[in-house]
Amino acid sequence: MATSLGQLLDALADTAQTTEPTAAARADAGTALGHLGRALAQLRYDGVSPAIGDRREQQVAALAAACTELGARAPATESSLARLAAAVADTFAVLHPQTTVATRWAAATAVAETVTPLAQVIAGGLPTGPAAQWLTEVERQSVRVQQTAALQPPSRADSAILDRPLVGPAVLTGSDPALVVPDAVAVLLRATSGAAESPSVAEVLAYTLAAETLSDAAQRLDPVAEPGTGQAAPAWRAVRAALRPYDDGSRRPHHDAPPAVHAALRLHASLNRPGSDAGSQPEPLRAAVAAAAQHLPTLATQLMYRTVRSWADTGALVAYARDVPPRDDRVAAYLRGYQLGGLVRVDAMDLQPVAGALHNARLLSLAVAARAAESGPRSTDFPRRALAAHQALLEQPQTAAALEVATREAGRQLQLARGRTPGPTRAR
């Protein structure tokens, strides 16, 4: 099942706080601190501050060194604390392509907070010696990082990286919708994170179908929402309408679906079963829908800034000149109509309608996610940091007007798509 860095850190802290300080537990906590030292050292290497060598970087480096030295003096063990801490350290490698300096600082402060309960497990009954000295250094450096974080706190948007779901098996095999939904969203976020080859047009069409289905299910968690106001589902449908003129050779029947497309279709099917209205479903499914909706803005952002930008940079898409915004340098191709000579290579200017549609989907998904969190039940692993980031953006004075514009633009794009007959594609 999908998990997140925040869930792993919370589980590590909770387990440490309920652990009896026996000799085996102290060894387990010491090994866990060694893994956290590895994670902090990687964060420091990647950068936790815009200024090289400033106080943030020095303190994170000092805490990483102290944790590593203490872990080296602990008896080797692989109990619950050590396994959780190892998973935390490995998670940073997975998240690396999606992190920035600001989000890495947010992660470092969260790790520093988790160091404290682990150090408390070791403190009871630890004999005087080098290990005790390094434990004192770990506690001192942890406090220093937390004090700096209090003076320079990460923003709510930066802390949302802690709630980014991490995918388990790439191919989903479960049948319970309450499990399929979060796992599928994790797969989609991984596929659009930019860590691998950019998805094709056909793949993105499947992703937007899943996003539309999830948005609609999240909207129905709020029984008092006015129809047609702030709905993200039409905005995701408008993204597919904006993509209609473009092709990269993937708009054809495929014998085997890639894992991310398979996940998107599984999500769509799970939420479209007969009698599968999310508002009347058991609490686990409603909680899963409310939690998964918090990641829809991130999906839109990654498609807009990674996938569409990659298409523009590589020139992977073609379209008929008559179906894209007109330009003076394409008069000849425009006059050739829907013939081979009328095809043009698509660039960033041509993809502006797609980027605009994704921008609208992101804004409207923010509103739907916030309402779903208020109306739907929340599980213990609800992505509360992602919700806090959404609320911070929705509280800005200009957001209300932007939401109205996004609603109108999405409706306009859908209306234009219904009244337009596009030219043939290369697959026809």
C-alpha positions, 0 to 999 in steps of 0.5 A, a space after each residue: 500500500 502507498 505510504 509517505 515520508 510523513 507517515 514513516 516519520 510519524 510511525 518512527 516517532 510513535 514507535 520510539 515513544 512507546 518503546 521500553 528502554 531495554 538494551 535491545 531497544 537502545 541498540 535498535 534506536 542507535 541503529 535507527 539514528 545511524 540511518 537518519 544520519 545517512 538521510 540528513 547527510 544526503 539532504 545536506 549534500 543536495 542542499 537545504 539552503 539557498 546560501 552555500 555553507 550557511 547556518 542551516 547547512 552547517 547544523 544539518 551536517 553536524 546533526 548528520 555526523 553526530 547521528 552517524 557516529 552514534 549509530 556506528 557504536 550501536 550493536 547491529 540490529 534490524 528491529 522495528 525502529 531500525 527498519 522504519 528509519 532505513 525506509 525513511 532514508 531510502 525514501 529521500 532517494 526516491 523523492 529526490 527528483 521532486 525536491 527543492 531546497 525549500 522542501 529539503 529544509 522542511 524534510 530536514 526539520 521533520 527528521 530533526 524532530 524525530 531524532 528527539 524521541 529516539 535519543 530518549 530511548 537511548 538515554 535511559 541506562 546508557 553507561 558513560 563513554 564515547 556513545 554517551 558523549 555522541 548522544 549528548 552531541 546528537 541531542 544538542 545538534 537536534 535542538 539547534 536545528 529545531 531552533 533554526 527551524 523555529 526562526 526560519 520555518 518551512 512554509 506549508 507548501 514546502 512541508 507538503 512534500 512529506 505527504 507525497 505518496 510513494 508507490 508500492 508495486 507498479 502494477 495494481 492487483 487489489 480489488 478493494 477500492 479503498 486500497 486501489 484509489 491511494 495506490 493508483 494516485 501514487 503511481 500517477 504521481 510517480 509517472 508524472 514526476 519527471 524522473 523517467 521518460 515523459 508520458 505520451 499523449 495517450 497516457 496523459 489522456 488516461 491520467 486525466 480521465 482518472 483525475 476527472 473521476 476522482 474529482 467527481 467522487 470528491 465533489 460528491 462527498 460534499 452534499 451541500 455543494 452547489 452544482 457547477 460551482 468550483 468543480 474540478 471534474 469539468 476542468 480535467 475534461 477540458 484538459 482532454 479537449 485541449 489535447 485533442 489536436 495533438 498527436 505523437 503516434 500513441 493515439 492507437 490501440 495498444 495490446 498492453 497498457 503501461 503500469 500508470 495507465 493500468 492504475 488510472 483505469 483501475 481507479 476509474 473503474 473502482 469509482 464507477 462501479 454500480 452504486 459506487 457513489 462516494 458519498 454513500 460508500 463505507 467510511 474507508 472508501 470515503 476517507 480514501 477519496 478525501 485523502 487522494 483528492 489532496 494530491 490532484 493539484 500536484 498531479 496537475 502541476 507536474 503535468 503542466 510544468 514537467 510533461 507539457 514542458 518536455 513535449 515543447 522542448 523535445 518537439 515530440 508532438 505534431 498537429 495540423 496547422 488548422 487546429 492550433 493557434 494561427 501563426 504567420 510562419 505557418 501560412 503554407 501549412 495552414 493552406 494545405 489543410 488536413 493533408 500531410 503537408 498541413 502537419 506542423 511540429 508543436 512547440 511551447 506556444 502551440 501548447 499554451 491551451 493545454 497548459 492553461 487547461 491544466 492551470 484551471 484544473 489545478 486551481 479547481 482541484 484545490 477547492 475540491 480537495 479542501 471541501 472534500 477534507 471538510 466533508 469526508 472522514 479523515 483517516 489517521 494517515 490523512 495528508 494533513 500537510 498537503 491540506 494545509 498547503 491548499 488552505 494557505 493558497 485558498 486564503 490568499 485574496 486573489 484566489 477567489 477571483 482566479 477560481 471564478 476565471 478558471 471555472 469560466 475558462 474550463 466551461 468555455 473550452 468544453 463548449 468550443 470543443 463541442 462545437 469544433 470538428 477537428 481534422 483527422 489524426 495520423 491514426 485515422 
